[in-house]
Each structure stands twice: as structure tokens, then as C-alpha cells.
Amino acid sequence: MTYQPRPAQRGQEIDIQINYANTSNASVSEQWTLTYMGTTVMPPFTRTIELSKTPFSHHLVFTIPTQAQTGMYTLQLHASALGYLATDAQLSFEIGF
């Protein structure tokens, strides 16, 4: 996972790119959680992505609230698909002034 802009600013959109290298068609359930200093700051949410047999990339875009604390945040992803092992990933990003 990668993100832009760096650092993110309050009120800006953050664009997170997620890359999958897969070899078959799959329906992937993504479960997302955003934390700040160990505290969940955005309700966890789930979405389903349909992958094809080629390397696949998609984006998650959300706006940083104007009242967000500055500092390092962690976005956690738990991805699972029928017949495959679940995968966990996380991305830390900074919110500046």
C-alpha cells in the first residue's frame, strides 16, 4: 500500500493505492480499521473487490477531518477470499498541520 500526499493535511483527501498480485479471479473482502495512538478513530468498514487474473490495483480515498490530531496514524487492512489464506497489511501515514 502507498499513499499521497505526504504528509497528509487536515481537510485534504488522502489517496491510498492497494496492489494485489494475484493469479486467479477472486472476490476479496477488505476490512479496514484506522487508529491513532492505538485508538480507533474511524468506524471499521468492509468492502468487496473483484480481482482478475492480472496484477490488480485499486484506490481507497477519504478526506482527513479538519479536527484530526496531527501525528502518525495506522490504517490496517485484513483481506480474505474464499479458498485463500487471509492477508493482513498496515500503512502508517502522517497528518501534518
C-alpha positions as a Markdown table, in Angstrom:
| # | Residue | x | y | z |
|---|---|---|---|---|
| 1 | Met | 0.0 | 0.0 | 0.0 |
| 2 | Thr | 1.2 | 3.5 | -0.8 |
| 3 | Tyr | -0.4 | 6.9 | -0.2 |
| 4 | Gln | -0.4 | 10.5 | -1.4 |
| 5 | Pro | 0.1 | 13.3 | -0.4 |
| 6 | Arg | 2.9 | 13.1 | 2.1 |
| 7 | Pro | 2.3 | 14.3 | 4.7 |
| 8 | Ala | -1.4 | 14.5 | 4.6 |
| 9 | Gln | -3.0 | 17.7 | 5.8 |
| 10 | Arg | -6.3 | 18.3 | 7.6 |
| 11 | Gly | -9.2 | 18.7 | 5.2 |
| 12 | Gln | -7.2 | 17.1 | 2.3 |
| 13 | Glu | -8.1 | 13.9 | 0.5 |
| 14 | Ile | -5.7 | 11.0 | 1.1 |
| 15 | Asp | -5.4 | 8.6 | -1.8 |
| 16 | Ile | -4.2 | 5.1 | -0.8 |
| 17 | Gln | -3.3 | 2.7 | -3.5 |
| 18 | Ile | -3.6 | -1.0 | -2.8 |
| 19 | Asn | -1.8 | -3.5 | -5.1 |
| 20 | Tyr | -2.7 | -7.2 | -5.4 |
| 21 | Ala | -0.5 | -9.7 | -7.3 |
| 22 | Asn | -3.0 | -12.5 | -8.0 |
| 23 | Thr | -3.1 | -15.4 | -10.3 |
| 24 | Ser | -6.8 | -16.1 | -10.4 |
| 25 | Asn | -10.2 | -14.5 | -10.3 |
| 26 | Ala | -11.3 | -13.7 | -6.7 |
| 27 | Ser | -13.8 | -11.8 | -4.7 |
| 28 | Val | -11.8 | -10.2 | -1.9 |
| 29 | Ser | -13.4 | -8.9 | 1.3 |
| 30 | Glu | -11.4 | -6.0 | 2.7 |
| 31 | Gln | -11.9 | -5.0 | 6.3 |
| 32 | Trp | -10.4 | -1.6 | 7.2 |
| 33 | Thr | -9.5 | 0.0 | 10.6 |
| 34 | Leu | -7.9 | 3.4 | 11.2 |
| 35 | Thr | -6.2 | 4.0 | 14.5 |
| 36 | Tyr | -4.3 | 6.9 | 16.2 |
| 37 | Met | -2.1 | 6.0 | 19.1 |
| 38 | Gly | -3.8 | 2.7 | 19.5 |
| 39 | Thr | -7.4 | 4.2 | 19.5 |
| 40 | Thr | -9.8 | 3.6 | 16.7 |
| 41 | Val | -10.7 | 6.9 | 15.1 |
| 42 | Met | -12.9 | 5.9 | 12.2 |
| 43 | Pro | -15.6 | 3.2 | 12.4 |
| 44 | Pro | -14.2 | 0.0 | 10.9 |
| 45 | Phe | -15.7 | -0.8 | 7.5 |
| 46 | Thr | -15.8 | -3.6 | 4.9 |
| 47 | Arg | -15.9 | -3.5 | 1.1 |
| 48 | Thr | -15.6 | -6.2 | -1.5 |
| 49 | Ile | -13.3 | -6.0 | -4.5 |
| 50 | Glu | -13.4 | -8.3 | -7.6 |
| 51 | Leu | -9.9 | -9.2 | -8.8 |
| 52 | Ser | -9.0 | -10.6 | -12.2 |
| 53 | Lys | -6.1 | -12.9 | -13.2 |
| 54 | Thr | -3.7 | -10.0 | -13.7 |
| 55 | Pro | -1.9 | -7.8 | -11.1 |
| 56 | Phe | -4.6 | -5.6 | -9.8 |
| 57 | Ser | -4.5 | -2.1 | -8.2 |
| 58 | His | -7.3 | -0.1 | -6.7 |
| 59 | His | -7.7 | 3.0 | -4.5 |
| 60 | Leu | -9.2 | 4.0 | -1.2 |
| 61 | Val | -9.8 | 7.7 | -1.0 |
| 62 | Phe | -11.1 | 9.6 | 2.1 |
| 63 | Thr | -10.9 | 13.1 | 3.5 |
| 64 | Ile | -8.9 | 13.9 | 6.6 |
| 65 | Pro | -11.2 | 15.6 | 9.1 |
| 66 | Thr | -10.3 | 19.2 | 9.8 |
| 67 | Gln | -10.3 | 18.4 | 13.5 |
| 68 | Ala | -7.9 | 15.5 | 13.2 |
| 69 | Gln | -4.9 | 15.4 | 15.6 |
| 70 | Thr | -1.5 | 15.8 | 13.9 |
| 71 | Gly | 0.8 | 12.8 | 14.1 |
| 72 | Met | 1.1 | 9.2 | 12.9 |
| 73 | Tyr | -2.0 | 7.1 | 12.0 |
| 74 | Thr | -2.2 | 3.4 | 11.2 |
| 75 | Leu | -4.6 | 2.1 | 8.6 |
| 76 | Gln | -5.0 | -1.7 | 8.9 |
| 77 | Leu | -6.3 | -4.0 | 6.2 |
| 78 | His | -7.5 | -7.5 | 6.6 |
| 79 | Ala | -8.2 | -9.1 | 3.2 |
| 80 | Ser | -9.8 | -12.5 | 2.8 |
| 81 | Ala | -11.1 | -14.5 | -0.2 |
| 82 | Leu | -12.8 | -17.9 | -0.3 |
| 83 | Gly | -10.2 | -20.6 | -0.7 |
| 84 | Tyr | -7.2 | -18.4 | 0.1 |
| 85 | Leu | -5.3 | -17.5 | 3.2 |
| 86 | Ala | -6.3 | -14.2 | 4.8 |
| 87 | Thr | -3.7 | -11.4 | 4.4 |
| 88 | Asp | -3.1 | -8.6 | 6.9 |
| 89 | Ala | -1.3 | -5.3 | 6.0 |
| 90 | Gln | -0.9 | -1.9 | 7.5 |
| 91 | Leu | 0.1 | 1.5 | 6.4 |
| 92 | Ser | 1.3 | 4.3 | 8.7 |
| 93 | Phe | 0.9 | 7.8 | 7.5 |
| 94 | Glu | 1.5 | 11.2 | 9.0 |
| 95 | Ile | -1.0 | 14.0 | 9.3 |
| 96 | Gly | 0.7 | 17.4 | 9.5 |
| 97 | Phe | -0.6 | 20.9 | 10.3 |
